[in-house]
Amino acid sequence: MKAAELRQGVISDNIANVDTPNFKRSEVLFEELLSQEMGGQGGLQGKRTNERHIPIGRSGGVVPTAQVQTDNLSQMNNNENNVDIDREMSLLAKNQLSYNFYIQQISHDVKMMRTAIEGR
């Protein structure tokens, strides 16, 4: 969810600077980093809050954090700006749908925990 929030800000910044000369678009990398980490040996490592807990997954794995990467190589306009407004708007819509899904999933999980606690 934090990556989706960060992505929303980065895409909004790209859209706001669509006509700014020499502006270079940025993007957020998270899903790619997560799939790389999970694709390694044994997947992710479980978080241990107590040394007596049983280790889950491999011993060296960490959950990656979202990273902002700037695209300095491409150029869309004569003013060396590389923001494509149509692409950014579609990425914004895609990110909004993902964010809404994450919120619904968390809401469902909280509802299930509340139901289990109350015993209904």
N, C-alpha and C positions, 0 to 999 in steps of 0.2 A: 504494500500500500504506500509505503514511503517513496518507493521508486516511481510509482504512478503520480504522486504529488510533485515530486521533483521534475518528472517528465512534463507535467502540465505547465510548470513555470518556464522550463526551457523552450517548449514549443511556443508559448505565449511571447517569450522574448524574441524568438525567431520571427514570428508574425509581426510584432511591433517594429522590427527593424528591416522589413521587407524592402524599403526604399532607401535605406542608409548605405551610402557608398562605402565600399571595402568591408562591409559586415560579413562575417563568416558564420554560417549556421552551426548549431551545436545539437547533439543528441545524447540521450541517456542510455547507457549500457547497463543492463542488469540481468535480463533473462538469458543473454548469451553467457555472461559470467557464471550464472547459476547452473546452466546446463553443462558448462565445462567442468565445474566443480563436482557436479553429480555424476558426470560421465567418467570420472577418475575411479581409482580402485576403491570399491566399497561405498561410494556415495558420501553423503554428508555425515558429519559427526554430531551426535546428540549432545545437548548442553548438560553438563553435570553441575548441579548446585551443591553437591556434597561428594567428598572423595569416596564415600562408601557406595555411591550409586554405580550400577553396572554400566560400563562404557558401551555406547551405541555407535556403530560405524567405525570408520578408520580414525586413527589417533591424531593425524595432523590436519584434518579438514576444518575449514572455517566457512561460515556463511558469508558470501561476498557482499560488499556494499555497492550501491549504484554509483556509477562514474559518469561524469559529463565529458564528452569528447567533442572537440571542435573539428569541423571539416575544412581544412585550409587548402585542399588541393583543387576542388572543383570551382567553377565560375559559371553563373547563369546569365548575368547581365554585363553590359559594357562597363559598368562602374565597379566590377569585380565583386559584386554581391552574389552569393550563391543560394539565396532563399527562394524556393519555389512555393508560392502561396497555395496552390492547389494541393501539393503534397503535404504541406504543413497542416492545412485544414483537415485533410483526411486522417493524418496522424493524430490530430487533436480529437476528432470524433472517435477514433479507435481507442485512444487512451481513456476517454470519458466512459466508454462502454466497459472497459476493463476495470476502471475504478468503481463503477456502479456494481459490477459483479463482485468485487472484493468486499464492498460494504455489505451487500446482501449475504454473502457467505459468512462474514463475521457476525452479522446480526442473527443468522440462523444458528450458528454455533453457540452464541450467548443464550439464545432462547432454549436450546437443548440442554445446556448446563443448568439454567434456571429451572427447567422442568424436572431435571434429575434431582436437584437440591430440594425442591419443594415436594417431591414424591408423588407427582400426579401422573 
